[in-house]
Amino acid sequence: MADRATPAENDVRAEILRLLHEPKYRPLDKIEIADALGYGAAQRNKVRRALRDLEQEGEIARIRKNRYVLPDTADLVTGTLSVHEAGYAFLTDEKPGQTDLFISAENTGTAMHGDRVVARIIRGAEFSRARKPRAEGRVIRILSRANETIVGTLQQTRNFSYVVPDDPRLVHNIYVQPVTPLQNRRAPEKDQRSRAAPTVGDKVVVRLEAWDSRHVNPEGKIIEVLGPRTAPGVDILSIVRKYHLPVEFPEVVLEEVSAIPQSVTVDSIEGREDLRQQFIVTIDPDDARDFDDAIAVAEIKGGWQLGVHIADVSAYVRPGSGLDREAQRRGNSVYLPDRVIPMLPERLSNGVCSLNPHVDRLTHSVFLQFDRAGRVRQTRFARTVIRSAHRLTYKEAFALLKNPAVDELSERLHAAWKLAALLRKKRFEHGSLDLDMPEVKVVVDKKGKPVRFERVENDESHQLIEEFMLAA
């Protein structure tokens, strides 16, 4: 998508749209449009940029001889192509409420799955023979490619080499010329993998070259060798490359993070409610490395007091900073069987933003008072500082809940479960759905080889945290 337009550029866009909406408008090219709007040669770049942006946004369409029209007037549809592994596709119209357009395999042209394209309607829904009648179209222009690179397996015939994409919706094999550089044995292992000469059966990353004719297969260049298809860890690395997951953080972000203190400073506590003397615990999976929520439950006269404390990341990530922009770009942390690709650098996510036990941490807190019937009687929010007393795993918490309370930790946990069980019971009585689906965790060794499967039980320890997060 284009960058945000300036007021002057918005004026040009509006003028172009007004011109194309005129009843007597006939298709014009960019120079003719500039002339019709009274723009001289010196101002044609403005018109050219506006036309490009409007086309990218699907507001206008370019037809033969590079002339521009409104899509509806020429039976054109702009949208994203979803290709079936059999070769045919459906075009999802960007206009809300419109039905998908069917595209037969021979009418997809050189478009690939996920591409943003313009298609012309060639047969109306009333002429469709399908059980679910829909209009049929033909791709006439590719606005943007979904993928610059493709992950697949290298294969070879007597005459040529090609890569079979991992994604079956990418239905064309990619012709390649395998590179054969000498392996640098002094290079780090990561570089060895990308420098090694590819062999048949290797997983590779291919950068696509321009593909202009459907009569020949697309071509590309191998830019990274991930390793043998069956080697441990290569399958996960293939997923990382396929979805373009950002493994490394930009240098400017790392420099920004390095300036953040690794412990809570006296100045940062000022103005916050001090909860460091309260009995607060975290409960997380066995292999969790960052703890972003904590709880505190106490039985009080007539009910319970619940405190839910969430790590205050905003105390360290300033709006508009490089760190903020990188977090927005990533959107979330990605959890894979053998690794986590974090949204924030580990120095932050596993450090000062992780509610580790026995250290001060900045948090946002919500306090809820419940009566004996599980009704909320009072709520309050605050910026706080806490010091977690214990870091529990789900298995440890479950073991404590299944045995009599013998100390403050187990007593607090039993009190917490009494409240959580009541909230859970009330929630289902009010019609909440039980979406407890079987979940299996793949455990891998240090080399990335699967060693066993573990069933993840949604026991009381999980349900306890679930209820308190819902309540908060």
MARZALO-912748 format. One record per residue (C-alpha): y, z, x. Coordinates in nm, 2 decimals, padded with zeros to 4 digits, always signed. Example, Ala and Ser with C-alpha at 12.3 -4.5 7.8 and 13.67 -1.06 7.14 Angstrom:
2
-00.45:+00.78:+01.23 .
-00.11:+00.71:+01.37 .
END
This chain:
472
+00.00:+00.00:+00.00 .
+00.35:-00.06:+00.11 .
+00.58:+00.21:+00.23 .
+00.84:+00.36:+00.00 .
+01.10:+00.09:-00.08 .
+01.47:+00.14:-00.02 .
+01.71:+00.11:-00.32 .
+01.82:-00.23:-00.20 .
+01.46:-00.35:-00.18 .
+01.39:-00.20:-00.53 .
+01.68:-00.42:-00.66 .
+01.52:-00.73:-00.51 .
+01.19:-00.64:-00.67 .
+01.35:-00.59:-01.01 .
+01.52:-00.93:-00.98 .
+01.20:-01.10:-00.89 .
+01.01:-00.94:-01.18 .
+01.30:-01.04:-01.42 .
+01.28:-01.40:-01.30 .
+00.90:-01.42:-01.34 .
+00.93:-01.27:-01.70 .
+01.17:-01.54:-01.81 .
+01.02:-01.76:-02.08 .
+01.11:-02.08:-01.90 .
+00.99:-01.96:-01.56 .
+00.76:-02.21:-01.38 .
+00.56:-02.11:-01.07 .
+00.78:-02.10:-00.76 .
+00.72:-02.04:-00.39 .
+00.91:-01.78:-00.19 .
+01.19:-02.01:-00.08 .
+01.24:-02.14:-00.43 .
+01.24:-01.78:-00.57 .
+01.51:-01.69:-00.31 .
+01.72:-01.99:-00.41 .
+01.68:-01.91:-00.78 .
+01.80:-01.55:-00.72 .
+02.10:-01.67:-00.50 .
+01.97:-01.54:-00.17 .
+02.06:-01.74:+00.14 .
+01.85:-01.81:+00.44 .
+01.97:-01.48:+00.61 .
+01.84:-01.28:+00.31 .
+01.51:-01.44:+00.26 .
+01.32:-01.17:+00.46 .
+01.41:-00.93:+00.18 .
+01.26:-01.16:-00.08 .
+00.96:-01.22:+00.14 .
+00.90:-00.84:+00.18 .
+00.95:-00.78:-00.19 .
+00.70:-01.05:-00.28 .
+00.44:-00.92:-00.04 .
+00.47:-00.57:-00.17 .
+00.46:-00.68:-00.54 .
+00.15:-00.88:-00.47 .
-00.02:-00.59:-00.29 .
+00.06:-00.37:-00.59 .
-00.09:-00.63:-00.83 .
+00.25:-00.67:-01.01 .
+00.25:-01.05:-00.93 .
-00.01:-01.29:-00.81 .
+00.00:-01.59:-00.56 .
-00.17:-01.91:-00.68 .
-00.21:-02.26:-00.53 .
+00.06:-02.38:-00.29 .
+00.16:-02.01:-00.24 .
+00.35:-02.00:-00.57 .
+00.40:-01.67:-00.76 .
+00.32:-01.59:-01.12 .
+00.26:-01.28:-01.34 .
-00.11:-01.21:-01.34 .
-00.15:-01.22:-01.72 .
+00.01:-01.56:-01.75 .
-00.25:-01.72:-01.53 .
-00.56:-01.52:-01.64 .
-00.56:-01.32:-01.32 .
-00.69:-00.97:-01.26 .
-00.62:-00.74:-00.97 .
-00.87:-00.47:-00.88 .
-01.14:-00.32:-00.66 .
-01.47:-00.51:-00.62 .
-01.80:-00.32:-00.67 .
-02.09:-00.53:-00.54 .
-02.45:-00.48:-00.65 .
-02.71:-00.52:-00.38 .
-02.84:-00.83:-00.56 .
-02.51:-01.00:-00.48 .
-02.32:-01.00:-00.81 .
-02.02:-00.78:-00.86 .
-01.78:-00.61:-01.11 .
-01.41:-00.60:-01.07 .
-01.24:-00.28:-01.19 .
-00.91:-00.38:-01.34 .
-00.62:-00.16:-01.21 .
-00.46:-00.16:-01.55 .
-00.59:+00.14:-01.75 .
-00.80:+00.07:-02.05 .
-00.92:-00.28:-01.94 .
-01.29:-00.37:-01.92 .
-01.46:-00.47:-01.59 .
-01.48:-00.83:-01.50 .
-01.82:-00.97:-01.41 .
-01.83:-01.17:-01.09 .
-02.14:-01.37:-01.01 .
-02.27:-01.38:-00.65 .
-02.15:-01.74:-00.60 .
-01.80:-01.65:-00.72 .
-01.74:-01.35:-00.49 .
-01.63:-01.58:-00.21 .
-01.58:-01.39:+00.11 .
-01.50:-01.07:-00.06 .
-01.71:-00.76:+00.02 .
-01.79:-00.44:-00.16 .
-01.48:-00.22:-00.20 .
-01.23:-00.49:-00.12 .
-00.91:-00.51:-00.33 .
-00.90:-00.87:-00.47 .
-00.74:-01.10:-00.72 .
-00.98:-01.28:-00.96 .
-00.92:-01.56:-01.21 .
-01.09:-01.53:-01.55 .
-01.31:-01.84:-01.59 .
-01.50:-01.74:-01.90 .
-01.40:-01.51:-02.19 .
-01.61:-01.23:-02.32 .
-01.67:-01.42:-02.64 .
-01.87:-01.68:-02.44 .
-02.08:-01.42:-02.26 .
-02.46:-01.42:-02.31 .
-02.50:-01.07:-02.17 .
-02.62:-00.77:-02.38 .
-02.28:-00.62:-02.32 .
-02.04:-00.91:-02.34 .
-01.76:-00.91:-02.08 .
-01.53:-01.17:-01.93 .
-01.64:-01.35:-01.61 .
-01.42:-01.43:-01.31 .
-01.40:-01.58:-00.97 .
-01.24:-01.42:-00.67 .
-00.94:-01.63:-00.55 .
-00.77:-01.39:-00.30 .
-00.85:-01.09:-00.09 .
-00.55:-00.85:-00.08 .
-00.71:-00.59:+00.15 .
-01.04:-00.52:+00.31 .
-01.22:-00.20:+00.24 .
-01.38:-00.19:+00.59 .
-01.26:-00.30:+00.93 .
-01.59:-00.17:+01.08 .
-01.94:-00.16:+00.95 .
-02.24:+00.05:+01.06 .
-02.58:-00.11:+01.07 .
-02.90:-00.19:+01.26 .
-02.91:-00.45:+01.53 .
-03.18:-00.72:+01.48 .
-03.25:-01.05:+01.66 .
-03.42:-01.38:+01.61 .
-03.49:-01.64:+01.88 .
-03.15:-01.80:+01.84 .
-02.91:-01.53:+01.74 .
-02.84:-01.16:+01.69 .
-02.72:-01.00:+01.37 .
-02.65:-00.65:+01.22 .
-02.80:-00.54:+00.89 .
-02.54:-00.31:+00.72 .
-02.66:+00.04:+00.62 .
-02.48:+00.00:+00.29 .
-02.70:-00.23:+00.07 .
-02.39:-00.33:-00.12 .
-02.27:-00.51:+00.19 .
-02.51:-00.80:+00.12 .
-02.43:-01.02:+00.42 .
-02.58:-00.97:+00.76 .
-02.31:-00.97:+01.04 .
-02.37:-01.22:+01.32 .
-02.29:-01.07:+01.66 .
-02.29:-01.15:+02.03 .
-02.45:-00.84:+02.19 .
-02.26:-00.72:+02.50 .
-02.45:-00.61:+02.80 .
-02.23:-00.40:+03.03 .
-02.39:-00.19:+03.30 .
-02.44:+00.17:+03.20 .
-02.21:+00.40:+03.39 .
-02.44:+00.69:+03.48 .
-02.15:+00.91:+03.58 .
-01.98:+00.88:+03.24 .
-02.01:+01.16:+02.98 .
-02.30:+01.13:+02.74 .
-02.06:+01.04:+02.46 .
-01.93:+00.74:+02.67 .
-02.29:+00.65:+02.78 .
-02.38:+00.59:+02.42 .
-02.09:+00.36:+02.35 .
-02.12:+00.17:+02.69 .
-02.50:+00.12:+02.69 .
-02.63:-00.23:+02.62 .
-02.75:-00.25:+02.26 .
-03.12:-00.33:+02.20 .
-03.30:-00.43:+01.88 .
-03.33:-00.14:+01.64 .
-03.02:+00.04:+01.76 .
-02.76:+00.17:+01.52 .
-02.43:+00.01:+01.61 .
-02.07:-00.01:+01.49 .
-01.94:-00.36:+01.43 .
-01.57:-00.46:+01.41 .
-01.54:-00.74:+01.16 .
-01.37:-01.06:+01.25 .
-01.18:-01.29:+01.00 .
-01.43:-01.44:+00.75 .
-01.29:-01.74:+00.58 .
-01.59:-01.94:+00.45 .
-01.88:-01.82:+00.24 .
-02.10:-02.10:+00.37 .
-02.15:-01.91:+00.70 .
-02.22:-01.54:+00.75 .
-01.94:-01.31:+00.86 .
-01.92:-01.24:+01.23 .
-01.82:-00.93:+01.43 .
-01.82:-00.76:+01.76 .
-02.03:-00.45:+01.86 .
-01.78:-00.18:+01.96 .
-02.01:+00.12:+01.97 .
-02.38:+00.18:+02.02 .
-02.49:+00.49:+01.84 .
-02.85:+00.49:+01.96 .
-03.20:+00.41:+01.84 .
-03.23:+00.42:+01.47 .
-03.50:+00.69:+01.47 .
-03.34:+00.91:+01.74 .
-03.24:+01.26:+01.63 .
-02.87:+01.29:+01.52 .
-02.81:+00.91:+01.50 .
-02.84:+00.92:+01.12 .
-02.57:+01.18:+01.09 .
-02.35:+00.99:+01.34 .
-02.40:+00.68:+01.14 .
-02.26:+00.86:+00.83 .
-01.96:+00.98:+01.03 .
-01.88:+00.63:+01.14 .
-01.96:+00.47:+00.81 .
-01.71:+00.68:+00.62 .
-01.46:+00.68:+00.91 .
-01.46:+01.06:+00.93 .
-01.20:+01.17:+01.18 .
-01.39:+01.37:+01.45 .
-01.10:+01.42:+01.69 .
-00.75:+01.56:+01.61 .
-00.44:+01.38:+01.74 .
-00.29:+01.53:+02.06 .
+00.03:+01.61:+01.88 .
-00.16:+01.82:+01.63 .
-00.35:+02.01:+01.90 .
-00.03:+02.08:+02.08 .
+00.12:+02.22:+01.76 .
-00.18:+02.44:+01.71 .
-00.18:+02.57:+02.06 .
+00.16:+02.72:+01.99 .
+00.03:+02.93:+01.70 .
-00.05:+03.29:+01.80 .
-00.42:+03.37:+01.78 .
-00.35:+03.72:+01.63 .
-00.13:+03.84:+01.35 .
+00.22:+03.94:+01.49 .
+00.43:+04.23:+01.37 .
+00.70:+03.99:+01.25 .
+00.45:+03.79:+01.03 .
+00.35:+04.11:+00.85 .
+00.70:+04.20:+00.74 .
+00.75:+04.18:+00.36 .
+00.37:+04.17:+00.29 .
+00.17:+04.43:+00.10 .
-00.04:+04.63:+00.35 .
-00.41:+04.64:+00.24 .
-00.56:+04.72:+00.59 .
-00.69:+05.05:+00.47 .
-00.87:+04.91:+00.17 .
-01.25:+04.85:+00.18 .
-01.26:+04.47:+00.19 .
-01.56:+04.25:+00.27 .
-01.65:+03.88:+00.31 .
-01.98:+03.73:+00.18 .
-02.07:+03.38:+00.32 .
-02.37:+03.16:+00.42 .
-02.56:+03.26:+00.73 .
-02.42:+02.97:+00.94 .
-02.06:+03.00:+00.82 .
-01.81:+03.00:+01.10 .
-01.49:+03.04:+00.90 .
-01.44:+03.30:+00.62 .
-01.16:+03.20:+00.39 .
-01.21:+03.45:+00.10 .
-01.28:+03.82:+00.07 .
-01.32:+04.07:-00.21 .
-01.26:+04.44:-00.28 .
-01.40:+04.61:-00.60 .
-01.35:+04.97:-00.70 .
-01.46:+05.15:-01.02 .
-01.15:+05.31:-01.18 .
-01.10:+05.51:-01.49 .
-01.19:+05.29:-01.79 .
-01.31:+04.99:-01.58 .
-01.28:+04.81:-01.25 .
-01.01:+04.70:-01.01 .
-01.09:+04.36:-00.84 .
-00.90:+04.22:-00.55 .
-00.96:+03.86:-00.43 .
-00.80:+03.77:-00.10 .
-00.76:+03.41:+00.02 .
-00.66:+03.33:+00.38 .
-00.29:+03.24:+00.39 .
-00.30:+02.90:+00.57 .
+00.05:+02.83:+00.46 .
+00.18:+03.10:+00.70 .
+00.08:+02.87:+00.99 .
+00.09:+02.51:+00.85 .
+00.45:+02.42:+00.78 .
+00.53:+02.15:+00.52 .
+00.59:+01.81:+00.69 .
+00.45:+01.92:+01.02 .
+00.20:+01.71:+01.22 .
-00.06:+01.96:+01.12 .
+00.03:+01.94:+00.76 .
+00.02:+01.56:+00.76 .
-00.32:+01.55:+00.94 .
-00.46:+01.80:+00.68 .
-00.33:+01.58:+00.40 .
-00.49:+01.27:+00.56 .
-00.83:+01.45:+00.59 .
-00.81:+01.61:+00.25 .
-01.10:+01.85:+00.30 .
-01.36:+01.97:+00.55 .
-01.69:+01.77:+00.56 .
-02.01:+01.97:+00.58 .
-02.31:+01.78:+00.74 .
-02.65:+01.92:+00.82 .
-02.57:+01.96:+01.19 .
-02.19:+01.99:+01.20 .
-01.87:+02.06:+01.02 .
-01.57:+01.82:+01.05 .
-01.29:+02.06:+00.96 .
-00.97:+01.98:+00.78 .
-00.78:+02.20:+01.03 .
-00.85:+02.24:+01.40 .
-01.11:+02.51:+01.48 .
-00.86:+02.71:+01.67 .
-00.69:+02.77:+01.33 .
-00.98:+02.75:+01.08 .
-01.22:+02.97:+01.28 .
-00.94:+03.17:+01.43 .
-00.63:+03.33:+01.28 .
-00.70:+03.17:+00.94 .
-01.06:+03.31:+00.92 .
-01.10:+03.65:+00.77 .
-01.31:+03.79:+01.05 .
-01.40:+04.16:+01.04 .
-01.20:+04.43:+01.20 .
-00.89:+04.21:+01.27 .
-00.56:+04.18:+01.08 .
-00.53:+03.86:+00.87 .
-00.26:+03.72:+00.64 .
-00.37:+03.65:+00.29 .
-00.27:+03.57:-00.07 .
-00.42:+03.82:-00.31 .
-00.48:+03.85:-00.68 .
-00.55:+04.19:-00.84 .
-00.72:+04.21:-01.17 .
-00.80:+04.52:-01.38 .
-01.09:+04.50:-01.62 .
-01.19:+04.74:-01.89 .
-01.55:+04.84:-01.96 .
-01.59:+04.54:-02.19 .
-01.50:+04.30:-01.91 .
-01.16:+04.22:-02.06 .
-00.86:+04.16:-01.82 .
-00.60:+04.42:-01.88 .
-00.36:+04.36:-01.59 .
-00.31:+04.09:-01.32 .
-00.08:+04.08:-01.02 .
-00.03:+03.85:-00.72 .
+00.10:+03.94:-00.38 .
+00.14:+03.82:-00.02 .
-00.07:+04.06:+00.18 .
-00.22:+04.16:+00.51 .
-00.59:+04.27:+00.52 .
-00.85:+04.39:+00.77 .
-01.20:+04.31:+00.66 .
-01.44:+04.60:+00.70 .
-01.76:+04.39:+00.70 .
-01.88:+04.03:+00.73 .
-02.20:+03.99:+00.51 .
-02.42:+03.70:+00.47 .
-02.56:+03.61:+00.13 .
-02.91:+03.73:+00.24 .
-02.77:+04.06:+00.37 .
-02.57:+04.12:+00.04 .
-02.88:+04.03:-00.17 .
-03.09:+04.28:+00.03 .
-02.83:+04.56:-00.03 .
-02.82:+04.48:-00.40 .
-03.20:+04.50:-00.43 .
-03.21:+04.85:-00.28 .
-03.06:+05.18:-00.38 .
-02.71:+05.24:-00.26 .
-02.71:+05.47:+00.05 .
-02.36:+05.42:+00.20 .
-02.01:+05.31:+00.11 .
-02.09:+04.94:+00.17 .
-02.39:+04.94:-00.06 .
-02.21:+05.15:-00.32 .
-01.92:+04.91:-00.33 .
-02.15:+04.62:-00.35 .
-02.34:+04.77:-00.64 .
-02.02:+04.84:-00.82 .
-01.91:+04.48:-00.76 .
-02.23:+04.35:-00.91 .
-02.19:+04.56:-01.22 .
-01.86:+04.39:-01.29 .
-01.99:+04.04:-01.19 .
-02.29:+04.07:-01.41 .
-02.08:+04.17:-01.71 .
-01.84:+03.88:-01.65 .
-02.13:+03.64:-01.61 .
-02.29:+03.76:-01.94 .
-01.96:+03.73:-02.13 .
-01.90:+03.38:-01.98 .
-02.24:+03.25:-02.11 .
-02.19:+03.42:-02.45 .
-01.87:+03.21:-02.48 .
-02.06:+02.88:-02.42 .
-02.03:+02.83:-02.05 .
-02.29:+02.59:-01.91 .
-02.55:+02.70:-01.66 .
-02.54:+02.43:-01.39 .
-02.78:+02.60:-01.15 .
-02.94:+02.29:-01.00 .
-03.21:+02.32:-00.73 .
-03.05:+02.30:-00.38 .
-03.23:+02.23:-00.06 .
-03.08:+02.28:+00.29 .
-03.20:+02.08:+00.58 .
-03.22:+02.29:+00.90 .
-03.19:+02.09:+01.23 .
-03.24:+02.20:+01.59 .
-02.98:+02.16:+01.86 .
-03.07:+01.80:+01.91 .
-03.02:+01.72:+01.55 .
-03.39:+01.69:+01.46 .
-03.49:+01.83:+01.12 .
-03.72:+02.12:+01.16 .
-03.76:+02.26:+00.81 .
-03.63:+02.27:+00.46 .
-03.49:+02.58:+00.29 .
-03.43:+02.63:-00.08 .
-03.09:+02.78:-00.15 .
-03.14:+03.05:-00.41 .
-02.86:+03.11:-00.65 .
-02.93:+03.48:-00.65 .
-02.71:+03.78:-00.74 .
-02.51:+03.76:-00.41 .
-02.40:+03.40:-00.48 .
-02.34:+03.48:-00.85 .
-02.12:+03.78:-00.75 .
-01.88:+03.56:-00.54 .
-01.89:+03.28:-00.80 .
-01.78:+03.51:-01.08 .
-01.50:+03.67:-00.88 .
-01.36:+03.33:-00.77 .
-01.37:+03.21:-01.13 .
-01.19:+03.53:-01.24 .
-00.92:+03.48:-00.98 .
END
